[in-house]
Structure formats: structure tokens, C-alpha cells
């Protein structure tokens, strides 16, 4: 259990290994803000936090490799479990990784259980029927009769604009000073919010239109020769956007999270 907690904390980037002490862990900045002293959401009550953890998980190639590959590089919309295992095996082989078949099957199983949930049987133990919070996002759904799974691409009503903006800033930070981003890039590029949140083009366009007001003009939609783009006019602090969201969320709930 301790090892599992450690893994998920590292995978969702709320903990990191201490740079000078290999076996010591410390909270990351976002980990402290979410779950530390006087944190935004210490009991994981806000669905926006689950979306944020999904983003942090799906962009963590080093630790959450299976989730990263499936949300960023897998091109299929509908898939079976065997197909998924075979694809991950081929991908691992292309990267020079020697992964045991049992490990691969377990990782794919954990991934599916995390995002789809498990069977709710009357004779199951409490531990067996307690689903991972990521299943609440509805990013993948199962068709039991066909033994197939499908990525749910489309609008995500429970995804806060502030979390989307945080993700977009994270994507921009890794683009080596790039300031102009095409719509297609933000929809389909590896590591983009459109791809990781499984937004369709209409939903992504609506999100991008909201950013000018949300970021006080830091992000601006533009169109050149019919090509839709987003222009980053100045650096922003995405943490301030999240702070604004959680402050408003607490006020809406009528109570403070403690």
C-alpha cells in the first residue's frame, strides 16, 4: 500500500524525489498548493482537482509512461484490451525497453481500471468496488457486450477553464519560447490540452475563446489567412488562475475546505 501511494503521488507530480537525498520525497509546488497546509482541496472534493491530476499524470512520461503514451500517442478512438496491450508492447520495443508481458498486462489493466472503473458486484469487497477518482472524468467508457473501450472525445463540462488555462501554459512552457500556436497544434499535438483532455474541435475553440478574458489578454485568439491561432502576449502565473478558481469554488460551496 505504501509503495502504491508513493507511485501515484510521484505519477501525479504532487511529490518529487529530493534532489540531494535519493530516498526522500518532498511536495512539489502544485502538491503543496493542492494538499498541503491551508491547501486548496486537501480532501479531493473538487472535480477540477481531478482534472488537474489527470493533466499532471498524462504529461509525466518518466513515471506514468502507460498513461502518457495512451493519451498522447495512441491514435485509435476505439480499442480492445488485447489491441492496447499489443500496441504498448510495440511502443516499448521501439523505445528499446524490455518489459515483461506480465508487467505490461498489469499496467494496461491498472490504466483501464483507473479511467473506466471496475465491476460493481454485490459480493465484491469494498476495496474492489472503490473506483479511482479519474473514472469520474468519463474520458474512457466501456462497451461490455463488444469487449471494447472508447475515448470520449467531445466537450468536458466539468473541466474548469482555469485548469484548461493551467494546462495550456504548461504546454507552452515546453515549446522553447514559442509564442504563436495553431489551432490544430493545440487540438492534436502530443502533450497538447486538446489531445490530453480529449476535446473535439468545437469544444476546444470555445475554451480558447474564453482565455482572453480569463487571462486579461495574455492569451489572444487570432486568425491569419484562415488559420486560427493563439498568441501568448506575455507570461502569466497559472497558479494565480487556479487560486482564483478555488477561491470562487469555496465561496460557491459556502464553506472553506480545511
Secondary structure, DSSP 4 states (H G I P E B T S, - for coil): -HHHHHHHHHHTTSEEE-SS-TT-EEE-HHHHHHHSTT-S-TT---HHHHHHHHHHHHT-TTTSHHHHHHHHT---SEE-HHHHHHHHHHHHHHTT----HHHHHHHHHHHHHHHH-----TTS-HHHH---GGGGG-SEEEETTTTEEEE--S--TTS-HHHHHHHHHHHHHTSTT--EEEHHHHHHSTT-HHHHTT--HHHHHHHHHHHHHHTTTSEEEEEETTEEEEEE-S---HHHHHHHHHHHHHHHHTS---
